[in-house]
Amino acid sequence: MQKSTGNRDDSSGRARSWLTGLGTAYPRNLLTPEWLEQVADWFHDVKESEGLQQLLNVVSPKTGIETRAGVCEYGPNGFGTKTDPPTIAELDNFFRTEGVKLAVEACKAALSESGIGVDQVTHTVGVTCTNQGNPGYDLLVHQQLGLRSDVDRMLLHGVGCAGGLAILRAASQAVLAATARGKPARILGFACELSTPLLRRELADAAKSSARDVSIASVLFSDGAAAFVMTNDLGLEHSKPLLEVLNSASALIPQTLGHMGCYADLHGP
């Protein structure tokens, strides 16, 4: 991508993809490393676990992270910190409430900056790796925003941490396709991840792991949502370009399949 200069003239005649609005949303709770240590102490004997000691005493301080935005409450009665860990059904329902709220907030911010009304959106592209329910959460975002029933919806699954880039690529491809048909494209893209509700699963895995094999997700990831609006030239009537997507590509790195994953069990991905 490159920053737009505001000049849309292009003598090559090529189709162009413009980002015209950006938005973010975060939950109100700020979770500290001390909170993580407290939760670990509630449910595990940290002194007896090589994995938890590595996670809390070695990895966490090295991240330099002082606070993370989280949907979970501090106390022992917050979601994910009660005596029993949340089930996969409870996690799904929680995401479809709290995650959708964040995604809608981010979308409204992106639409506001773009100057595009909800009735002008032609496509949506959504992504998440912390919810796998069907119909996808993008439909709930669609309904809460009040988008038209004929908006073209796309939801990406299975792309993990590459999701933010994947929706930019998918949106740009949709923009180019609309341009080839001579139609305006005003695409609303959004991503939402809720990582802290999965903390109990992460800590339980760390408690059973060696120092070498411990997952670092529970000390790195927070909760939040982000959104953008992307248009072609035909969809720029009410918007000013911020950035231009010049090109995109996707590649697989050999022998990395097991380096990062997200698999569902009774207590979450």
Secondary structure, DSSP 8 states (H G I E B T S, - for coil): -EE--S----TT----EEEEEEEEE--SEEE-HHHHHHHHHHHS-GGG-HHHHIIIIIIHHHH----EEESS-SSTTSTT-SSS---HHHHHHHIIIIIHHHHHHHHHHHHHHHT--GGG--EEEEE-SS---SS-HHHHHHHHHT--TT-EEEEE-S-GGGHHHHHHHHHHHHHHHHHHTT---EEEEEEEE--GGGHHHHHHHHHTS-TTT---HHHH---EEEEEEEE-GGG-TT----EEE--------TT-TTSS----BTTB-
